[in-house]
């Protein structure tokens, strides 16, 4: 069995971006399910059988949190800020890191908000309404997070490819 060489920082970053994009797609799927639409205990509900997705959602959000951390660590190594490839300002390593910081904060917020029960209904709520009015802020944040992660991954990949192309043209290693 031959030893495989360690992947370069750019290759490792690319692999972590794949994992992060997979988790973002899973989050988008799960955000349409039950955990982000917590039922109120004081509200009448028709009898239904639902499988709880809360553990899958928590696991996905934790994978996203770890993925963002790994990508931020690899970003500084794979995309040194002192090497410029003429990128748009939104795709500079500093801007990408700031974007990942914001997405990390949103992930931390969702790890709390997605599992909080909704506030109780007011006393004057009509008894004949079978479904609670929706204010699915956690679900909207999850969708925003998933699209933000995919956009950040695409921007990082653009920078990686730009640097690889620039190094191929100049004959210098990336």
Secondary structure, DSSP 8 states (H G I E B T S, - for coil): --------HHHHHHHHHHHHHHHHHHHHHHTTSGGGS---TTS----------HHHHHHHHHHHHHHHHHHHHHHHHHS-TTS-----GGGSHHHHHHHHHHHHHHHHHHHHHTTS------TT--TT--S-----HHHHHHHHHHHHHHHHHHHHHHHHHHHHHHHHHHT---
